[in-house]
């Protein structure tokens, strides 16, 4: 189905991937191949793909280790009729984190789910990343689209410097610039004030979280260097302060 003129399906999918903290994870049962669905907490990789922290004692993990094909449904979790909100059905492969990936996945997952610190080091828990193969978006009447990964994942080409600086930038913002984070939320994203903190940055934007509420602040341009990241955060803070006057 073709998108309506004022509707950008890629943007909707990117937003849901970044803002979702839970989803329905469907796997194929070992032996029978029957569908099996479980609720899973998720975070997002810098490219937007979902990160899982799951136990090998769980049935869905056993299923994944036998057949890595999965489906993950994410939705708006908005008040009212859930069928009126946007939702995506993401199809892909659940890949266990390699040694070189574990630090990044751990950091981003714990930033989104601090309570997981209690069990993250249990021997039966492992990090997985869902590598998308397809996405089916349902966002209301006339707004049903099928997209390929390259249409909604964040391009990380040439962004190594920015990604290396991300951990320090996030820590710095949360330690020294909570006022700016609150201004981003209240003035640029038009939500109520709260204990807003940064959970991650990537070339396309920043993720903000206050308890169970997650916001996505898109950057006005693609960012691939530490210097460009500092500059855009400063510009956004100035823009928010101007609105505050």
N, CA and C of each residue as an Amber inpcrd file, in Angstrom:
protein
   735
   0.8480000  -1.1860000   0.0000000   0.0000000   0.0000000   0.0000000
   0.8850000   1.2380000   0.0000000   0.5560000   2.2200000  -0.7940000
   1.3420000   3.4390000  -0.8760000   1.0580000   4.3370000   0.3340000
   2.0910000   5.0020000   0.8890000   1.8670000   5.8870000   2.0280000
   1.0550000   7.1040000   1.6340000   0.2790000   7.6240000   2.5950000
  -0.4460000   8.8630000   2.3590000   0.5610000  10.0180000   2.3800000
   0.2420000  11.1630000   1.7520000   1.2180000  12.2400000   1.5750000
   1.8690000  12.7400000   2.8580000   1.1330000  12.7630000   3.9850000
   1.6670000  13.3100000   5.2310000   2.2080000  12.2330000   6.1560000
   2.4420000  11.0600000   5.6440000   2.8000000   9.9190000   6.4780000
   4.1270000   9.3240000   6.0130000   5.0770000   9.1670000   6.9320000
   6.3930000   8.6080000   6.6250000   6.5480000   7.2840000   7.3780000
   6.3010000   6.1510000   6.7360000   6.3680000   4.8640000   7.4380000
   7.7450000   4.5580000   8.0020000   8.8070000   4.9700000   7.3190000
  10.1560000   4.7230000   7.8300000  10.3580000   5.4240000   9.1640000
   9.8920000   6.6420000   9.2620000  10.0320000   7.4140000  10.4960000
   9.2410000   6.7740000  11.6360000   8.0430000   6.2850000  11.3400000
   7.2190000   5.6450000  12.3680000   7.9060000   4.3940000  12.8960000
   8.4480000   3.5790000  12.0010000   9.1210000   2.3520000  12.4260000
  10.3680000   2.6760000  13.2430000  11.1450000   3.6450000  12.7770000
  12.3470000   4.0230000  13.5290000  11.9850000   4.4930000  14.9390000
  10.9270000   5.2680000  15.0450000  10.5040000   5.7690000  16.3500000
  10.0760000   4.6280000  17.2650000   9.3100000   3.6880000  16.7470000
   8.8640000   2.5590000  17.5660000  10.0380000   1.6950000  18.0130000
  10.9910000   1.4780000  17.1320000  12.1610000   0.6840000  17.4890000
  12.9340000   1.3470000  18.6270000  13.0630000   2.6460000  18.5900000
  13.8230000   3.3600000  19.6110000  13.0650000   3.4900000  20.9200000
  11.7360000   3.6520000  20.8450000  10.9630000   3.9350000  22.0560000
  10.4530000   2.6940000  22.7670000  10.4370000   1.5660000  22.1050000
   9.8680000   0.3600000  22.7080000  10.8050000  -0.2430000  23.7430000
  10.2360000  -0.6570000  24.8490000  11.0060000  -1.3180000  25.8920000
  10.5030000  -2.7360000  26.1720000   9.3740000  -3.0970000  25.5900000
   8.8630000  -4.4610000  25.6700000   8.2690000  -4.8340000  24.3200000
   8.2180000  -6.1270000  24.0670000   7.5940000  -6.5900000  22.8390000
   7.1890000  -8.0520000  22.9610000   6.3320000  -8.5000000  22.0510000
   5.9170000  -9.9030000  21.9920000   6.8760000 -10.6340000  21.0680000
   7.6460000 -11.5450000  21.6230000   8.6730000 -12.2760000  20.8880000
   8.1430000 -13.6510000  20.4920000   8.0370000 -13.8960000  19.1930000
   7.5450000 -15.1750000  18.6960000   8.7120000 -16.0100000  18.1760000
   8.7540000 -17.2650000  18.6140000   9.7890000 -18.2020000  18.1800000
   9.1150000 -19.4780000  17.7040000   9.9150000 -20.4060000  17.1790000
   9.3970000 -21.6870000  16.7200000   9.8010000 -22.7740000  17.7100000
   8.8140000 -23.4810000  18.2390000   9.0560000 -24.4570000  19.2910000
   9.9570000 -25.5850000  18.8030000  10.8970000 -25.9380000  19.6660000
  11.8020000 -27.0430000  19.3530000  10.9950000 -28.3340000  19.1450000
  11.2890000 -29.0400000  18.1010000  10.6150000 -30.3100000  17.8400000
   9.3770000 -30.1590000  16.9950000   8.3630000 -29.4640000  17.5000000
   7.0970000 -29.3490000  16.7830000   7.1060000 -28.2440000  15.7380000
   7.8810000 -27.1910000  15.9580000   7.8520000 -26.0470000  15.0500000
   6.6440000 -25.1620000  15.2530000   5.8560000 -25.4240000  16.2980000
   4.6720000 -24.6140000  16.5650000   5.0760000 -23.1990000  17.0120000
   4.2430000 -22.2040000  16.7080000   4.5460000 -20.8400000  17.1630000
   4.5100000 -20.7690000  18.6870000   5.4390000 -20.0370000  19.2530000
   5.4930000 -19.8270000  20.6970000   5.7670000 -18.3470000  20.9270000
   4.9950000 -17.7100000  21.7880000   5.1120000 -16.2650000  21.9840000
   5.3790000 -15.9570000  23.4550000   6.2850000 -15.0190000  23.6950000
   6.6290000 -14.6210000  25.0560000   6.8160000 -13.1120000  25.1040000
   6.6220000 -12.5380000  26.2830000   6.8770000 -11.1160000  26.4790000
   8.3530000 -10.9340000  26.7980000   9.0030000  -9.9840000  26.1160000
  10.4330000  -9.7700000  26.3140000  10.7350000  -8.2860000  26.4610000
  11.6460000  -7.9640000  27.3520000  12.1570000  -6.5980000  27.4440000
  13.1980000  -6.3870000  26.3490000  13.2390000  -5.1830000  25.7890000
  14.1770000  -4.9050000  24.7120000  14.8240000  -3.5400000  24.9100000
  15.9600000  -3.3830000  24.2850000  16.6210000  -2.0850000  24.1420000
  16.9840000  -1.9700000  22.6690000  17.6720000  -0.8920000  22.2890000
  17.9950000  -0.7370000  20.8770000  19.4960000  -0.5750000  20.6590000
  19.9890000  -1.2550000  19.6370000  21.3490000  -1.1260000  19.1400000
  21.4800000   0.2590000  18.5030000  22.6940000   0.8040000  18.3360000
  22.8100000   2.0960000  17.6540000  22.1500000   2.1510000  16.2800000
  22.0340000   1.0140000  15.5980000  21.3570000   1.0360000  14.2940000
  19.8480000   0.8790000  14.4120000  19.3530000   0.7050000  15.6320000
  17.9160000   0.5830000  15.8540000  17.4230000  -0.8360000  16.0220000
  18.2300000  -1.8360000  15.7180000  17.7840000  -3.2180000  15.8570000
  17.6340000  -3.5800000  17.3340000  16.6740000  -4.4480000  17.6750000
  16.3780000  -4.7460000  19.0790000  17.4440000  -5.6110000  19.7440000
  17.6930000  -5.3140000  21.0180000  18.6030000  -6.0840000  21.8600000
  17.7780000  -6.8430000  22.8880000  18.0960000  -8.1130000  23.0760000
  17.4330000  -8.9680000  24.0590000  18.4490000  -9.4330000  25.1000000
  18.0140000  -9.5650000  26.3380000  18.7780000 -10.2440000  27.3880000
  17.8930000 -11.3680000  27.8840000  18.2290000 -12.6040000  27.5250000
  17.3380000 -13.7290000  27.7950000  18.0980000 -14.9000000  28.4150000
  17.3580000 -15.6820000  29.1850000  17.9310000 -16.8120000  29.9010000
  17.8340000 -18.0890000  29.0760000  18.8870000 -18.9040000  29.1470000
  18.8790000 -20.1900000  28.4500000  17.9080000 -21.1760000  29.0900000
  17.3880000 -20.8520000  30.2640000  16.3890000 -21.6960000  30.8940000
  14.9960000 -21.4510000  30.3080000  14.8270000 -20.3240000  29.6020000
  13.5160000 -19.9730000  29.0520000  13.2500000 -20.7300000  27.7570000
  11.9910000 -21.0610000  27.5350000  11.6250000 -21.7960000  26.3300000
  11.9600000 -21.0240000  25.0680000  11.7350000 -19.7000000  25.0750000
  11.9970000 -18.9440000  23.8390000  13.4880000 -18.9330000  23.4990000
  14.3500000 -18.9580000  24.5240000  15.7860000 -19.0110000  24.2380000
  16.1720000 -20.3650000  23.6610000  15.6140000 -21.4190000  24.2160000
  15.8750000 -22.7630000  23.6800000  15.4160000 -22.8510000  22.2280000
  14.2770000 -22.2420000  21.9580000  13.7730000 -22.2470000  20.5800000
  14.7270000 -21.5010000  19.6480000  15.2130000 -20.3540000  20.1010000
  16.1110000 -19.5490000  19.2810000  17.4110000 -20.2960000  18.9890000
  17.9340000 -21.0030000  19.9780000  19.1830000 -21.7320000  19.7890000
  19.0220000 -22.8770000  18.7890000  17.7830000 -23.3490000  18.6260000
  17.5130000 -24.4110000  17.6490000  17.1500000 -23.8390000  16.2810000
  16.4650000 -22.7080000  16.2590000  16.0530000 -22.0420000  15.0120000
  15.9890000 -20.5510000  15.3070000  16.9220000 -19.7950000  14.7500000
  17.0920000 -18.3860000  15.1090000  16.0500000 -17.4620000  14.5000000
  15.1350000 -17.9640000  13.6820000  14.1040000 -17.1070000  13.0870000
  13.1070000 -16.6710000  14.1610000  12.8560000 -15.3670000  14.2170000
  11.9370000 -14.8260000  15.2150000  11.0590000 -13.7580000  14.5840000
  10.0080000 -13.4280000  15.3040000   9.1630000 -12.2830000  14.9690000
   8.9570000 -11.4980000  16.2540000   9.0190000 -10.1810000  16.1440000
   8.8740000  -9.3290000  17.3220000   7.8300000  -8.2680000  17.0210000
   6.7670000  -8.2230000  17.8480000   5.7400000  -7.2050000  17.6680000
   5.9250000  -6.0940000  18.6910000   5.9860000  -4.8510000  18.1890000
   6.1280000  -3.6800000  19.0360000   4.9510000  -2.7550000  18.7690000
   4.4370000  -2.1220000  19.8270000   3.2860000  -1.2370000  19.6370000
   3.4360000   0.0070000  20.4880000   2.5550000   0.9670000  20.2590000
   2.6330000   2.2750000  20.9090000   2.4230000   2.2150000  22.4210000
   1.7000000   1.2200000  22.9050000   1.3330000   1.1450000  24.3280000
   0.6280000   2.4170000  24.7820000  -0.2010000   2.9630000  23.8960000
  -0.9090000   4.2010000  24.2010000  -2.2390000   3.8900000  24.8980000
  -2.7700000   4.8460000  25.6800000  -4.0680000   4.6480000  26.3220000
  -5.1640000   4.4460000  25.2750000  -6.2440000   3.7820000  25.6800000
  -7.3650000   3.5660000  24.7670000  -7.2460000   2.2640000  24.0100000
  -7.9180000   2.1980000  22.8830000  -7.9430000   0.9860000  22.0620000
  -6.5530000   0.7330000  21.4830000  -5.9000000  -0.3840000  21.8420000
  -4.5460000  -0.6390000  21.3260000  -4.4980000  -0.8160000  19.8190000
  -5.6380000  -1.1710000  19.2080000  -5.6690000  -1.3670000  17.7600000
  -5.6630000  -0.0430000  17.0010000  -5.8340000   1.0670000  17.7190000
  -5.7930000   2.3660000  17.0620000  -4.3810000   2.9380000  17.0010000
  -3.4650000   2.3510000  17.7360000  -2.0920000   2.8340000  17.7360000
  -1.2520000   2.1470000  16.6780000  -0.0740000   2.7010000  16.4260000
   0.8430000   2.1030000  15.4530000   1.5000000   0.8680000  16.0470000
   1.8090000  -0.1080000  15.1970000   2.4890000  -1.3160000  15.6290000
   3.2700000  -1.8930000  14.4600000   4.3580000  -2.5640000  14.7950000
   5.1510000  -3.2100000  13.7580000   5.3750000  -4.6640000  14.1090000
   5.4140000  -5.4870000  13.0760000   5.7810000  -6.8830000  13.1980000
   7.1210000  -7.0340000  12.4970000   8.1600000  -7.2110000  13.3090000
   9.5240000  -7.2730000  12.8040000   9.9420000  -8.7330000  12.6560000
  10.3240000  -9.1060000  11.4520000  10.8260000 -10.4540000  11.2260000
  12.3300000 -10.4320000  11.1000000  13.0210000 -11.4110000  11.6950000
  14.4710000 -11.3940000  11.6030000  15.1250000 -12.6070000  12.2110000
  16.4200000 -12.4950000  12.4340000  17.2320000 -13.5600000  12.9930000
  17.7950000 -13.0830000  14.3260000  17.6400000 -13.9020000  15.3620000
  18.1870000 -13.5690000  16.6770000  19.6090000 -14.1200000  16.7680000
  20.5690000 -13.2180000  16.8110000  21.9830000 -13.6050000  16.8410000
  22.5580000 -13.3590000  18.2240000  23.1850000 -14.3900000  18.8010000
  23.8280000 -14.2110000  20.0930000  25.0290000 -13.2820000  19.9340000
  25.2400000 -12.4260000  20.9160000  26.3060000 -11.4300000  20.8370000
  27.6750000 -12.0920000  20.7970000  28.5200000 -11.6120000  19.9080000
  29.9090000 -12.0490000  19.8770000  30.6580000 -11.3600000  21.0170000
  31.8650000 -11.8100000  21.2910000  32.6400000 -11.2160000  22.3820000
  32.8470000  -9.7180000  22.1760000  33.0640000  -9.2990000  20.9300000
  33.3260000  -7.8820000  20.6710000  32.0550000  -7.0300000  20.7620000
  30.8910000  -7.6500000  20.7150000  29.6250000  -6.9090000  20.7910000
  29.0820000  -6.7910000  22.2070000  29.5040000  -7.6840000  23.0970000
  28.8590000  -7.8060000  24.4040000  28.8880000  -6.5100000  25.2050000
  30.0030000  -5.8070000  25.1740000  30.1130000  -4.5840000  25.9660000
  29.0990000  -3.5350000  25.5150000  28.9780000  -3.3560000  24.1980000
  28.0250000  -2.3800000  23.6590000  26.5950000  -2.7740000  23.9850000
  26.2370000  -4.0310000  23.7580000  24.8630000  -4.4640000  24.0090000
  24.5310000  -4.3790000  25.4930000  25.4870000  -4.7530000  26.3300000
  25.2750000  -4.6840000  27.7710000  25.0100000  -3.2430000  28.2060000
  25.8540000  -2.3350000  27.7460000  25.7210000  -0.9400000  28.1470000
  24.3890000  -0.3560000  27.7280000  24.0020000  -0.5770000  26.4910000
  22.7590000   0.0160000  26.0110000  21.5420000  -0.6470000  26.6590000
  21.6150000  -1.9500000  26.9020000  20.4780000  -2.6250000  27.5340000
  20.3040000  -2.1490000  28.9800000  21.4010000  -2.0790000  29.7270000
  21.2990000  -1.6520000  31.1200000  20.9170000  -0.1880000  31.2380000
  21.2610000   0.6210000  30.2710000  20.8370000   2.0090000  30.2660000
  19.3200000   2.1060000  30.1430000  18.7490000   1.2180000  29.3490000
  17.2930000   1.1970000  29.1710000  16.5770000   0.4560000  30.2890000
  17.2410000  -0.5620000  30.8550000  16.6380000  -1.3920000  31.9110000
  17.6090000  -1.5130000  33.0870000  17.7510000  -0.4600000  33.8870000
  18.7100000  -0.5030000  34.9950000  18.4730000  -1.6480000  35.9750000
  17.2270000  -2.0650000  36.1410000  16.9160000  -3.1380000  37.0970000
  17.5240000  -4.4750000  36.6790000  17.9070000  -4.6140000  35.4040000
  18.4990000  -5.8620000  34.9360000  19.9060000  -6.0680000  35.4780000
  20.4640000  -5.0390000  36.1140000  21.8010000  -5.1530000  36.7090000
  21.8380000  -6.2960000  37.7310000  20.6890000  -6.5950000  38.3340000
  20.6080000  -7.6260000  39.3670000  20.9480000  -9.0080000  38.8140000
  20.5610000  -9.2840000  37.5620000  20.7420000 -10.6390000  37.0230000
  21.5710000 -10.7100000  35.7490000  22.0850000  -9.5770000  35.2630000
  22.7720000  -9.5600000  33.9730000  23.9870000 -10.4870000  33.9470000
  24.6130000 -10.7080000  35.0990000  25.8160000 -11.5360000  35.1370000
  25.5350000 -12.9980000  35.4880000  24.2600000 -13.3610000  35.6190000
  23.9330000 -14.7690000  35.8360000  24.4180000 -15.5690000  34.6280000
  24.9560000 -16.7480000  34.8710000  25.5840000 -17.5220000  33.8000000
  24.6110000 -17.9710000  32.7150000  23.3340000 -18.0800000  33.0640000
  22.3720000 -18.5680000  32.0680000  21.8410000 -17.4510000  31.1720000
  22.1850000 -16.1760000  31.4570000  21.6840000 -15.0640000  30.6520000
  22.6850000 -14.6830000  29.5730000  22.1630000 -14.3760000  28.3910000
  23.0060000 -13.9620000  27.2680000  22.3100000 -12.8460000  26.4940000
  23.1230000 -12.0180000  25.8370000  22.6000000 -10.9670000  24.9770000
  22.4480000 -11.4870000  23.5510000  21.3210000 -11.1210000  22.9480000
  21.0510000 -11.4140000  21.5540000  20.6290000 -10.1230000  20.8690000
  20.8730000 -10.0480000  19.5680000  20.3780000  -8.9240000  18.7740000
  19.5060000  -9.4760000  17.6620000  18.3230000  -8.8890000  17.5060000
  17.4350000  -9.2890000  16.4150000  17.8600000  -8.5260000  15.1640000
  18.4200000  -9.2340000  14.1990000  18.8320000  -8.6300000  12.9330000
  17.6180000  -8.6540000  12.0000000  17.0140000  -7.4950000  11.7190000
  15.7680000  -7.4730000  10.9510000  15.9520000  -7.9200000   9.5020000
  14.9560000  -8.6280000   9.0280000  14.8680000  -8.9990000   7.6160000
  13.6860000  -8.3080000   6.9390000  12.6960000  -7.9270000   7.7430000
  11.4980000  -7.2790000   7.1930000  10.7540000  -6.5770000   8.3190000
   9.8710000  -5.6660000   7.9500000   9.0020000  -5.0050000   8.9210000
   7.6480000  -4.7490000   8.2800000   6.5880000  -5.1050000   8.9940000
   5.2160000  -4.8560000   8.5510000   4.6160000  -3.8510000   9.5170000
   4.2690000  -2.6860000   9.0060000   3.7290000  -1.6050000   9.8190000
   2.2310000  -1.4750000   9.6180000   1.5130000  -1.3840000  10.7390000
   0.0880000  -1.0590000  10.7240000  -0.0740000   0.1890000  11.5770000
  -0.4410000   1.2900000  10.9200000  -0.5360000   2.5660000  11.6330000
  -1.8830000   3.2330000  11.4120000  -2.9210000   2.4480000  11.1440000
  -4.2480000   2.9990000  10.9270000  -4.7260000   2.7790000   9.5080000
  -5.9560000   3.2180000   9.2390000  -6.5660000   3.0200000   7.9220000
  -5.7200000   3.6820000   6.8320000  -5.3940000   2.9210000   5.8050000
  -4.6040000   3.4380000   4.6980000  -3.1360000   3.5980000   5.0170000
  -2.7330000   3.0730000   6.1690000  -1.3450000   3.2190000   6.6000000
  -0.7700000   1.8460000   6.9650000  -0.6820000   1.0020000   5.9760000
  -0.1200000  -0.3420000   6.1400000   1.0010000  -0.4910000   5.1200000
   2.2110000  -0.7540000   5.6220000   3.3740000  -0.7770000   4.7560000
   4.3320000  -1.8980000   5.1220000   4.9840000  -2.4620000   4.1180000
   6.0690000  -3.4190000   4.3130000   7.3710000  -2.7490000   3.9090000
   8.3470000  -2.7580000   4.8130000   9.6080000  -2.0830000   4.5510000
  10.7870000  -3.0440000   4.7140000  11.8550000  -2.7360000   3.9970000
  13.0920000  -3.4880000   4.1040000  13.9910000  -2.8340000   5.1530000
  14.9340000  -3.5950000   5.7270000  15.7850000  -3.0370000   6.7910000
  16.4790000  -1.7350000   6.4190000  16.9550000  -1.6280000   5.1870000
  17.6730000  -0.4180000   4.7950000  16.7690000   0.8130000   4.7760000
  15.4570000   0.6080000   4.8560000  14.5260000   1.7280000   4.8570000
  14.2460000   2.2720000   6.2590000  14.6510000   1.5230000   7.3110000
  14.3450000   2.0100000   8.6590000  15.5010000   1.9070000   9.6520000
  16.5220000   1.1220000   9.3630000  17.6570000   1.0570000  10.2720000
  18.5640000   2.2770000  10.0810000  19.2420000   2.6730000  11.1440000
  20.1640000   3.8090000  11.0840000  21.4700000   3.3870000  10.4230000
  21.9100000   4.1690000   9.4660000  23.1610000   3.9090000   8.7700000
  24.3300000   4.2980000   9.6790000  25.1960000   3.3390000   9.9970000
  26.3310000   3.5920000  10.8840000  27.6360000   3.8080000  10.1200000
  27.5480000   3.9120000   8.7970000  28.7430000   4.1260000   7.9810000
  29.4830000   5.3900000   8.4210000  30.7880000   5.2580000   8.6470000
  31.6680000   6.3750000   9.0030000  31.3380000   7.0050000  10.3500000
  30.5450000   6.3230000  11.1820000  30.1510000   6.8960000  12.4750000
  30.9300000   6.2860000  13.6450000  32.0520000   5.6140000  13.3650000
  32.8050000   4.9460000  14.4270000  33.2240000   5.9200000  15.5340000
  33.6940000   7.1080000  15.1400000  34.1330000   8.0850000  16.1350000
  33.0190000   8.5120000  17.0590000  31.8640000   8.7910000  16.4920000
  30.7290000   9.2120000  17.3090000  30.2880000   8.0930000  18.2410000
  30.2690000   6.8520000  17.7440000  29.8270000   5.7260000  18.5570000
  30.8160000   5.4260000  19.6820000  32.0930000   5.6310000  19.4380000
  33.0920000   5.4470000  20.4870000  32.9250000   6.4920000  21.5950000
  32.4700000   7.6640000  21.2080000  32.2940000   8.7480000  22.1780000
  30.9330000   8.6960000  22.8680000  30.0350000   7.8390000  22.3910000
  28.6600000   7.8470000  22.9010000  28.5920000   7.5930000  24.4010000
  29.2970000   6.5980000  24.9000000  29.2110000   6.2600000  26.3210000
  29.5730000   7.4570000  27.1900000  30.6760000   8.1250000  26.8490000
  31.0830000   9.2980000  27.6120000  30.1000000  10.4420000  27.4850000
  29.5520000  10.6200000  26.2840000  28.5910000  11.7010000  26.0670000
  27.3170000  11.4750000  26.8830000  26.8390000  10.2410000  26.9010000
  25.6290000   9.9220000  27.6680000  25.8770000  10.1460000  29.1620000
  27.0170000   9.6620000  29.6600000  27.3410000   9.8420000  31.0790000
  27.4580000  11.3210000  31.4310000  28.0800000  12.0890000  30.5410000
  28.2510000  13.5280000  30.7760000  26.9020000  14.2470000  30.8150000
  26.0230000  13.9330000  29.8810000  24.7100000  14.5660000  29.8600000
  23.9300000  14.2350000  31.1270000  23.9860000  12.9910000  31.5610000
  23.2110000  12.5780000  32.7380000  23.8030000  13.1140000  34.0370000
  25.1150000  13.3670000  34.0550000  25.7610000  13.8660000  35.2690000
  25.7070000  15.3860000  35.3770000  25.8570000  16.0620000  34.2430000
  26.0500000  17.5190000  34.2800000  25.0050000  18.3470000  33.5520000
  24.1360000  17.7140000  32.7820000  23.2130000  18.5060000  31.9630000
  21.7730000  17.9840000  32.0260000  21.3390000  17.6360000  33.2300000
  19.9560000  17.1980000  33.3860000  18.9850000  18.3120000  33.0310000
  19.4090000  19.5700000  33.2220000  18.5510000  20.6950000  32.8590000
  18.3090000  20.7270000  31.3600000  19.3540000  20.4500000  30.5800000
  19.2030000  20.4340000  29.1240000  18.3110000  19.2780000  28.6920000
  18.4800000  18.1090000  29.3040000  17.6450000  16.9550000  28.9540000
  16.1800000  17.2570000  29.2420000  15.9220000  17.9350000  30.3590000
  14.5440000  18.2830000  30.6940000  13.9780000  19.2950000  29.7110000
  14.8210000  20.2160000  29.2400000  14.3750000  21.1850000  28.2350000
  14.0950000  20.5000000  26.9050000  14.9450000  19.5540000  26.5190000
  14.6750000  18.8000000  25.2870000  13.2770000  18.1810000  25.3560000
  12.9820000  17.5600000  26.5160000  11.7160000  16.8510000  26.6690000
  10.5260000  17.7920000  26.6980000  10.6370000  18.8510000  27.5050000
   9.4730000  19.7140000  27.7170000   9.2490000  20.7200000  26.5950000
  10.3330000  21.2670000  26.0150000  10.1840000  22.3130000  25.0130000
  10.2200000  21.7900000  23.5810000  11.0760000  20.8240000  23.3110000
  11.1780000  20.3230000  21.9430000  10.2170000  19.1710000  21.6700000
   9.9780000  18.3400000  22.6890000   9.0830000  17.1850000  22.5070000
   7.7450000  17.3720000  23.1910000   7.6040000  18.4840000  23.9160000
   6.3090000  18.9200000  24.4620000   5.6610000  17.9130000  25.4030000
   6.4440000  17.4100000  26.3510000   5.9020000  16.5490000  27.4020000
   6.1460000  17.2180000  28.7480000   5.6080000  16.6150000  29.8040000
   5.7450000  17.1960000  31.1290000   7.1610000  16.9980000  31.6670000
   7.5450000  17.8970000  32.5570000   8.8550000  17.7920000  33.2030000
   8.9270000  16.5240000  34.0310000  10.1310000  16.0020000  34.1770000
  10.3220000  14.7840000  34.9490000  11.8000000  14.4960000  35.1130000
  12.0920000  13.2990000  35.5460000  13.4840000  12.8780000  35.7370000
  14.0140000  12.3080000  34.4210000  14.1290000  13.1650000  33.4250000
  14.5480000  12.7140000  32.1040000  16.0490000  12.4810000  32.0680000
  16.4580000  11.3640000  31.4790000  17.8740000  11.0640000  31.3060000
  18.0910000  10.5060000  29.9100000  19.3160000  10.5860000  29.4660000
  19.6840000  10.0810000  28.1440000  20.0630000   8.6060000  28.2660000
  19.5200000   7.7750000  27.3910000  19.8870000   6.3570000  27.4000000
  20.7310000   5.9670000  26.1980000  20.8700000   6.8570000  25.2190000
  21.6980000   6.5240000  24.0680000  21.6470000   7.5910000  22.9950000
  22.7250000   7.6520000  22.2060000  22.7930000   8.5360000  21.0460000
  23.2630000   7.7230000  19.8460000  22.8680000   8.1520000  18.6670000
  23.2770000   7.5090000  17.4280000  23.2970000   8.5850000  16.3510000
  23.7040000   8.2790000  15.1410000  23.8010000   9.3240000  14.1160000
  22.4980000  10.0740000  13.8350000  21.3610000   9.4650000  14.1400000
  20.0770000  10.0870000  13.8080000  19.4150000  10.8290000  14.9540000
  19.8040000  10.5370000  16.2120000  19.1110000  11.1850000  17.3110000
  19.5050000  10.6780000  18.6760000  18.7210000  11.0940000  19.6670000
  18.9590000  10.7660000  21.0720000  17.7040000  10.1490000  21.6710000
  17.9050000   9.1820000  22.5880000  16.7990000   8.5600000  23.3030000
  16.7530000   9.1050000  24.7240000  15.5610000   9.5200000  25.1570000
  15.3460000  10.0490000  26.5000000  14.3660000   9.1520000  27.2330000
  14.5940000   8.9660000  28.5380000  13.7300000   8.0760000  29.3080000
  13.4420000   8.6640000  30.6710000  12.1820000   8.5200000  31.0770000
  11.7300000   8.9320000  32.4100000  10.8430000   7.8210000  32.9280000
  11.4000000   6.9440000  33.7710000  10.6450000   5.7810000  34.2110000
  10.3430000   4.8780000  33.0330000   9.0550000   4.6040000  32.8130000
   8.6460000   3.7310000  31.7130000   8.3870000   4.4890000  30.4220000
   8.5040000   5.8190000  30.4490000   8.2300000   6.6300000  29.2610000
   9.5240000   6.9090000  28.5040000   9.4980000   6.6390000  27.2060000
  10.6770000   6.8180000  26.3730000  10.3330000   7.7740000  25.2260000
  11.2380000   8.7100000  24.9550000  11.0580000   9.6690000  23.8730000
  12.2160000   9.5710000  22.8940000  11.9580000   9.9480000  21.6680000
  12.9940000  10.0020000  20.6400000  13.1360000  11.4460000  20.1800000
  14.3550000  11.9790000  20.3160000  14.6530000  13.3240000  19.8320000
  15.5190000  13.1870000  18.5850000  14.9380000  13.4760000  17.4310000
  15.6760000  13.3770000  16.1730000  16.6230000  14.5560000  16.0260000
  17.8180000  14.2810000  15.5300000  18.7510000  15.3600000  15.2250000
  18.3570000  16.0310000  13.9140000  18.6760000  17.3100000  13.7420000
  18.3270000  18.0050000  12.5000000  19.1880000  17.5760000  11.3120000
  20.2640000  16.8390000  11.5870000  21.1500000  16.3510000  10.5260000
  21.8810000  15.1140000  11.0410000  22.4600000  14.3760000  10.1250000
  23.1910000  13.1660000  10.4820000  24.4960000  13.5330000  11.2010000
  24.7900000  12.8190000  12.3040000  25.9470000  13.1140000  13.1430000
  26.8820000  11.9000000  13.1480000  28.1750000  12.1110000  12.8100000
  29.0980000  10.9700000  12.7540000  30.4000000  11.1990000  13.5140000
  30.5990000  12.3680000  14.1320000  31.8260000  12.6310000  14.8720000
  31.4920000  13.1520000  16.2700000  32.4190000  12.9870000  17.2340000
  32.1840000  13.5200000  18.5830000  31.9530000  15.0300000  18.5830000
  32.7360000  15.7430000  17.7800000  32.5640000  17.1890000  17.7240000
  31.1960000  17.5900000  17.2200000  30.7230000  16.8980000  16.1990000
  29.3940000  17.1920000  15.6580000  28.3100000  16.8640000  16.6780000
  28.5210000  15.8200000  17.4840000  27.5490000  15.4630000  18.5200000
  27.4770000  16.5630000  19.5700000  28.6200000  17.0320000  20.0380000
  28.6200000  18.1230000  21.0260000  27.9280000  19.3570000  20.4610000
  28.1940000  19.6690000  19.1930000  27.6170000  20.8590000  18.5780000
  26.1020000  20.7680000  18.4660000  25.6010000  19.6180000  18.0360000
  24.1520000  19.5050000  17.8460000  23.4300000  19.5040000  19.1930000
  24.0310000  18.9200000  20.2260000  23.4060000  18.9470000  21.5470000
  23.3560000  20.3740000  22.0850000  24.4100000  21.1390000  21.8250000
  24.4240000  22.5380000  22.2290000  23.3610000  23.3370000  21.4810000
  23.2500000  23.1030000  20.1660000  22.2510000  23.8120000  19.3600000
  20.8360000  23.5010000  19.8360000  20.5770000  22.2380000  20.1310000
  19.2450000  21.8510000  20.5820000  18.9240000  22.4640000  21.9410000
  19.9250000  22.5450000  22.8170000  19.7070000  23.1710000  24.1160000
  19.3920000  24.6570000  23.9460000  20.1100000  25.3110000  23.0570000
  19.8530000  26.7380000  22.8080000  18.4720000  26.9500000  22.2140000
  18.0840000  26.0530000  21.3160000  16.7460000  26.1380000  20.7220000
  15.6750000  25.9680000  21.7900000  15.8880000  24.9970000  22.6850000
  14.9100000  24.7560000  23.7560000  14.8410000  25.9390000  24.7210000
  15.9960000  26.5160000  25.0570000  16.0110000  27.6640000  25.9720000
  15.3110000  28.8700000  25.3460000  15.4670000  29.0280000  24.0360000
  14.7980000  30.1340000  23.3540000  13.2740000  29.9870000  23.4660000
  12.7950000  28.7700000  23.3980000  11.3670000  28.5210000  23.5320000
  10.8980000  28.7270000  24.9650000  11.8480000  28.6480000  25.8890000
  11.5250000  28.7860000  27.3100000  11.3770000  30.2480000  27.7130000
  11.8460000  31.1500000  26.8610000  11.7910000  32.5940000  27.1900000
  10.4490000  33.2060000  26.8340000
